[in-house]
């Protein structure tokens, strides 16, 4: 017969244990909820930042293409011809309007979706002094092809070719012995006229614009947010522009230029206030964007101001940081600051 006097937990002990467990959970559960929410916000911020960079990639690539095209040359071009010279004053322009909003304009034969961008061919001269081009498919009626000595430091101009209305190649200008043209490179120079508007140097610009009744602001955006626009050639033609990012702070687009000399380092400057010293050329563009990272929250979650280009100074040691003051309403939204430095490989001094 089994002993029935086996000891166990009393009801009071069980109630005490349950109370202790409830107390522990009461302490841990809010921490768990807070950690879960913080993790969700962090994941959302990272995703927003990744999405923003992907949306801005087109702008980054087109800025990097500034100046791609005909090398910088001192000789004048023929009447009616245009070229995307790689000199900074022609290849890239950053300006501010009266309201302080900035825009960047890029000129390049590599920008956009133009056909035959950066086209070139090798010149051949036969024994009868006939001029041919290595690539027979490269035919641009009424356009020019400039023959350059690419071995020289300044890309000396050697001659000028032209395709007539019957697609026959002719030598319209000659600045060197005919045989000196053999084996040299001829670069396409688009002709700028009403019939060939699609062949001029491609120009594109990026700027902030207000929403309109035709393109209403998304409900998620803060009251003063703007959209980042990409214009088509020629800028800034609103009818030929397209938005590439929504919910950008109304002062959330900024640029700096990095000037580089042969014996010095990088000297940063505000391009809306001046240009690089004569001994230096633009070699870098630093882009800053402030974009909204979520819908309106119940409480104030953002600081009173955000900073772009923090710690960047000019040649005199003056700070080039951009402080963006957030309105009280804007502080109910989360914001992220994006910065990218782009190398301008195509620009030349033009000397």
ChimeraX attribute file (.defattr): number of C-alpha atoms within 10 A of each C-alpha:
attribute: neighborCount
match mode: 1-to-1
recipient: residues
	/A:1	3
	/A:2	5
	/A:3	5
	/A:4	6
	/A:5	6
	/A:6	6
	/A:7	6
	/A:8	7
	/A:9	8
	/A:10	9
	/A:11	9
	/A:12	9
	/A:13	11
	/A:14	11
	/A:15	12
	/A:16	12
	/A:17	12
	/A:18	12
	/A:19	12
	/A:20	12
	/A:21	12
	/A:22	12
	/A:23	12
	/A:24	11
	/A:25	13
	/A:26	11
	/A:27	11
	/A:28	11
	/A:29	12
	/A:30	11
	/A:31	12
	/A:32	12
	/A:33	11
	/A:34	11
	/A:35	12
	/A:36	12
	/A:37	12
	/A:38	12
	/A:39	12
	/A:40	12
	/A:41	15
	/A:42	12
	/A:43	12
	/A:44	14
	/A:45	18
	/A:46	14
	/A:47	13
	/A:48	18
	/A:49	19
	/A:50	12
	/A:51	13
	/A:52	21
	/A:53	17
	/A:54	12
	/A:55	14
	/A:56	16
	/A:57	13
	/A:58	15
	/A:59	21
	/A:60	19
	/A:61	14
	/A:62	20
	/A:63	27
	/A:64	24
	/A:65	24
	/A:66	32
	/A:67	31
	/A:68	25
	/A:69	25
	/A:70	24
	/A:71	22
	/A:72	22
	/A:73	18
	/A:74	12
	/A:75	8
	/A:76	8
	/A:77	14
	/A:78	13
	/A:79	8
	/A:80	11
	/A:81	16
	/A:82	20
	/A:83	25
	/A:84	26
	/A:85	25
	/A:86	25
	/A:87	21
	/A:88	23
	/A:89	15
	/A:90	17
	/A:91	23
	/A:92	24
	/A:93	16
	/A:94	20
	/A:95	15
	/A:96	15
	/A:97	9
	/A:98	6
	/A:99	7
	/A:100	10
	/A:101	16
	/A:102	20
	/A:103	20
	/A:104	19
	/A:105	22
	/A:106	26
	/A:107	29
	/A:108	30
	/A:109	29
	/A:110	24
	/A:111	22
	/A:112	17
	/A:113	9
	/A:114	14
	/A:115	11
	/A:116	14
	/A:117	19
	/A:118	17
	/A:119	17
	/A:120	21
	/A:121	20
	/A:122	16
	/A:123	18
	/A:124	17
	/A:125	16
	/A:126	10
	/A:127	7
	/A:128	6
	/A:129	10
	/A:130	12
	/A:131	18
	/A:132	19
	/A:133	20
	/A:134	14
	/A:135	12
	/A:136	8
	/A:137	8
	/A:138	14
	/A:139	19
	/A:140	20
	/A:141	17
	/A:142	15
	/A:143	21
	/A:144	28
	/A:145	24
	/A:146	22
	/A:147	28
	/A:148	22
	/A:149	19
	/A:150	14
	/A:151	9
	/A:152	9
	/A:153	7
	/A:154	16
	/A:155	16
	/A:156	18
	/A:157	20
	/A:158	20
	/A:159	21
	/A:160	21
	/A:161	24
	/A:162	22
	/A:163	19
	/A:164	15
	/A:165	11
	/A:166	8
	/A:167	12
	/A:168	12
	/A:169	20
	/A:170	15
	/A:171	17
	/A:172	12
	/A:173	14
	/A:174	14
	/A:175	13
	/A:176	11
	/A:177	10
	/A:178	15
	/A:179	13
	/A:180	13
	/A:181	22
	/A:182	17
	/A:183	16
	/A:184	18
	/A:185	21
	/A:186	27
	/A:187	22
	/A:188	27
	/A:189	29
	/A:190	25
	/A:191	24
	/A:192	18
	/A:193	13
	/A:194	7
	/A:195	8
	/A:196	13
	/A:197	14
	/A:198	15
	/A:199	20
	/A:200	22
	/A:201	29
	/A:202	23
	/A:203	24
	/A:204	25
	/A:205	25
	/A:206	26
	/A:207	20
	/A:208	23
	/A:209	16
	/A:210	14
	/A:211	15
	/A:212	8
	/A:213	6
	/A:214	6
	/A:215	10
	/A:216	9
	/A:217	19
	/A:218	11
	/A:219	10
	/A:220	14
	/A:221	22
	/A:222	22
	/A:223	13
	/A:224	16
	/A:225	23
	/A:226	24
	/A:227	23
	/A:228	24
	/A:229	22
	/A:230	25
	/A:231	20
	/A:232	19
	/A:233	19
	/A:234	15
	/A:235	16
	/A:236	19
	/A:237	12
	/A:238	12
	/A:239	8
	/A:240	12
	/A:241	18
	/A:242	14
	/A:243	16
	/A:244	16
	/A:245	17
	/A:246	21
	/A:247	24
	/A:248	24
	/A:249	24
	/A:250	20
	/A:251	21
	/A:252	26
	/A:253	23
	/A:254	23
	/A:255	25
	/A:256	22
	/A:257	25
	/A:258	25
	/A:259	23
	/A:260	19
	/A:261	16
	/A:262	8
	/A:263	7
	/A:264	10
	/A:265	11
	/A:266	16
	/A:267	22
	/A:268	24
	/A:269	24
	/A:270	18
	/A:271	19
	/A:272	17
	/A:273	9
	/A:274	9
	/A:275	16
	/A:276	20
	/A:277	12
	/A:278	9
	/A:279	12
	/A:280	19
	/A:281	22
	/A:282	27
	/A:283	21
	/A:284	21
	/A:285	23
	/A:286	17
	/A:287	20
	/A:288	20
	/A:289	21
	/A:290	23
	/A:291	27
	/A:292	25
	/A:293	23
	/A:294	19
	/A:295	13
	/A:296	19
	/A:297	11
	/A:298	8
	/A:299	9
	/A:300	15
	/A:301	14
	/A:302	15
	/A:303	15
	/A:304	14
	/A:305	12
	/A:306	18
	/A:307	15
	/A:308	22
	/A:309	21
	/A:310	12
	/A:311	10
	/A:312	16
	/A:313	16
	/A:314	15
	/A:315	11
	/A:316	8
	/A:317	10
	/A:318	11
	/A:319	15
	/A:320	17
	/A:321	15
	/A:322	18
	/A:323	15
	/A:324	16
	/A:325	14
	/A:326	18
	/A:327	12
	/A:328	12
	/A:329	12
	/A:330	23
	/A:331	20
	/A:332	20
	/A:333	22
	/A:334	19
	/A:335	24
	/A:336	17
	/A:337	17
	/A:338	18
	/A:339	15
	/A:340	14
	/A:341	16
	/A:342	17
	/A:343	18
	/A:344	20
	/A:345	15
	/A:346	21
	/A:347	25
	/A:348	20
	/A:349	14
	/A:350	15
	/A:351	8
